[in-house]
Amino acid sequence: MTLRWNQIRISVLMPVYNEAAHVAKAIERVRAVPLDIEIVCVDDGSTDGTREILERLAAEGIIDHLIIQPENRGKGAAVRTAIQAATGDVMVIQDADLEYDPAEIPRLLEPILDGRADAVFGSRFMGGPQRVLYFWHRVGNGLLTLLSNMLTDLNLSDMETCYKMVRADLMKTLPLVSNRFGIEPELTARLAQAGARIYEVPISYSGRTYAEGKKIGWKDGIAALWHIFRSNLLPPKAPRFEPRPLQPRRDMRREVEVGGARIAGMARPDGEG
């Protein structure tokens, strides 16, 4: 069964840490996506005024759920907290730094809507436009993806991508424990263990420099090696997932038809409507 765009709700999980310069714009772009969007923000102990911005946006109803963590616990911990609060049919992780474009969320959604996929990764290395930055980051990403693929028996091109969209009924069964950036290889390993049908779609990427606020560093790359081995070889393992057709919602807040030019263009790169 192929669902229409306005028949399911997408929970956008946004972990936020010290992004006062970007978070309001990032949330604005998410809210502009012409789908039924639920925004779940977790402030991960910010100290730069980010929390006050999020509280204002929540009071204005722009953020659906805001969770404040009193101290910084890491991206993985924030994502796990957001998963528990989300109520949508599909979940997608969205960083608050504007490196990933929320306008491409419909592109990720299409393989889930038509029943082909249980999870969709947005790949930065499948031909989409991207800012040219660090050579060694690209090499490191390739090595980590290769090692992850060897242990999961997947053929991903970009395991470390932030854009991972997963059916909610699957996401809530995954025994995630990572607190920091290890959430990326762990989520990949758990999906593989669950037997999830995973697709990749090309996305654009507007990376930041460290002067512009980029947080992940070489220590996180070294830690990722441990997380790849731990998630694939040590318990807890994810239970096998038996997919059932997503059921259309009856209480949709917005009517967004598949014929809309923006959605059709984003979700169907071949131009078919």
N, C-alpha and C positions, 0 to 999 in steps of 0.2 A: 504494500500500500504506500503510495506516495502522498505525503501530507502537503498541505498548502502552508505558505510562510506564516500565516496568522493563526495557525492551529496549535502551535507549541510555544512555550516560554523558554527563553534562553537566560540562564543565570550567568552573569559576568562576574567572575571572582577576581577582585582587585586587591592584592596585597600592597600596602603603601608604607614607605619608610623615608622620611625626609625628602619629600617631593613637592615642597611648597610652590616652587616655580612652575610646575607642570601639571599638578594633579587636577586642578579645576578644568583646564583645557582638555585633559584626557577624559574626564568624566563627561564633559560636554560632547565630545566626539562619540563616546559610547552611546549617550542618550540620543544622538542624532541618527543612529542606525535605525532604519525603518522596519524594525521587528518588535515583537513583544519582549522587551528587555527588563530583567530584574538586575539591579546593580547591588552587589554585596561588597562593601569595602571593609578591610581590616587595617586599622592603623597600628603599625608594629612598633610602638614606642617612639614615635617621631618627636623631635625636639626643636624643629625649625619653624613651627607655625602651621605645619601640615594638619595637625589634629583640629585646630580651630577652623580651618577651611572646610574640612570634612564635616564638622559639626554644623556649620552653617548650611552646607549643601544638603545635609540630612534633614535639617529643620525646614528647608524649602521644598522637601519632597523629591529632590533630584536623585538622591541616594535612597534606595529602598531599605537597606539594612546596613548599619554602621556598628562595627564591633571595635572597641578600644582595648588594645593590649597595653598594660602599664609599662612594660619593658620590651626591648627589642629581642625577639626570639628567632627571627629569620623568616625567609620567604616560605619555606615549607610549612612551618608552624602556622603562618597566616593563611596559607591556602587550605590547610586542614580545618582551621576554624571556619573559614568561609564555606567550605563544603557542608558543614553541619548546619549552617544557617540558611543555605540556599533552598529554594522551593521550586525551581524550574524543572523542565523536562530534560534539558541539555545544559551542561556547564562548560564554560571556556575561561581559561586563565588569561587575564589582561594586565600587563604591567602598567604602572602609572607614569612612565617616563617618556611616552610618545615615540618609542622606537618601533612599535607595532601599530598599524593603522586599523582602528576599529571598523572602518568602512569595509574591510575585507572579511568580517565575521560571516556575512551571508555566503561567501565562497567556501568557508569551512563547513557550513551547515548543510550544503546541498547533498553530499553523500549520505548523511544521516537521515535527512528528510525522505529520500527515496528508498531507504531501507538497505542500502549497500554496506554501510559502515556503522560500527559502534563507537569509534573514536576517529578523529581526524587531526593530523598534525599539519601545521602551516610551515612549509619548508622555505628557508631563505636561500636555498641553493638549487632551485629548480627553474630558474630563469626569470624570477621577478626582479624589479629594479631595487638596488640597495646602495647605500652610501659606502664608498670605498674607505676602509679603515685599516685595522691591524692585521698584518700578514700572519703573525704567530697565533693570534686568536683563531684564525681560520684553520691553521694547521692543527692546533689543539682540539678544536671542535671536530675536525675530521677523524682524529685519532680516538677521541672519546666515543664518537658515533660508531666507528669501526669496532671497538672493543664491546660496546653495548650490543651491536648487531651479532657479534660472534656468540654472545651468551644468550640472547633472546631468540636467535635464528630469524630475525627480521632483516629487511633490507632498506631501512630508513636512510635518508640522506641528511637529516638534521634532527638528531635525538635531543639536542640541547635547546631547541626552539621553545619560546614561551607559549606560543599559540598551540595549545593542546585542548581540543574540544572533545568531550566525552558525554555519552548518555548518562543522565543523573542516576538511573537505577543501577548502572554499572559502577559509576564513580563511588557511590556510597558503599559498595561492597569491598573496595580496595583497602587493604590494611596498610595505610601510609603512616610512616613514622619519622621521616626526615624533617629536620627543622630549618635547614638553610637551602642552598642551591642544589643539594642532593635530591630535592623533590623531582628534578627533571629526569635523571636516570631511574629513580625509583618508580615514578609513575609509568615510565616506559616498560620497566620490568614487570610491574604488576599487571598491566594491560596484556602483555604477552602471556603471562601465567594464566590469566583469565580466558585466553583464547579469543580475545576481542578481534573483530574485523577492523583493521586499521588502514586508513587511507592517508596519503599525503597530497597536499595541494600547494601550488606555488604562491608565495606572498612577497610583498615588498618589505624592506627593512631599512629604517633610518637610524642606524646606530649612533651612540654618543661617544665622545672622547671622555677621558677621566676628568679633564678640566670642566666638562659639561655635566658631570655628575655620575658617570658610570661607576657602578659599585663592585661588580664581579671582578676578581683578580686571579693571579696565578695560584694563590693558595686554594681558591675554590676549585681550580682545575685539578690540582693534586688530590683534593678531597673527593672530587667526582670519581676518581679511579676506585677509591675505597667503596663509595656508594654503589658503583656499578657491580662490583663483586658481591657486596653485602646483599643488595636487593635481589640479585639473581641466584645466589648460592645459599643464603641463609634464610631461616624463617623470620617473619610469617609469610606464607605464600598466599596469593590471591585465589579465591575459589573460582571454579570454572563458571563462566557466564553463559546462560542460555537465553539468547535474545528473543524477546517478544515484540511484536509490532508496537510502535509508539501509538498511544491513543490520543486523538485530537481533544484539546481542551474545549470546554463549553462556556468558560467564563472569561474569554479574551477581552483585554482592555482596549485593544486597538484593532481595527480592520486594515490589514495591509495585504493587498492582493499580489499574486505572483507576477502580474503584468507590469508592475511598477518599473519604470526604466532603470532606476538605480539598482534595484535588487536583481533584475534580470541580467543587467550588464555585469554585476559583480559575481553572481553565482554561476553564470554560464559564459565562460571565457570564449567559447566558440561562437557566441553571438546568437545562439538559438533561444527563442523566447518561451 
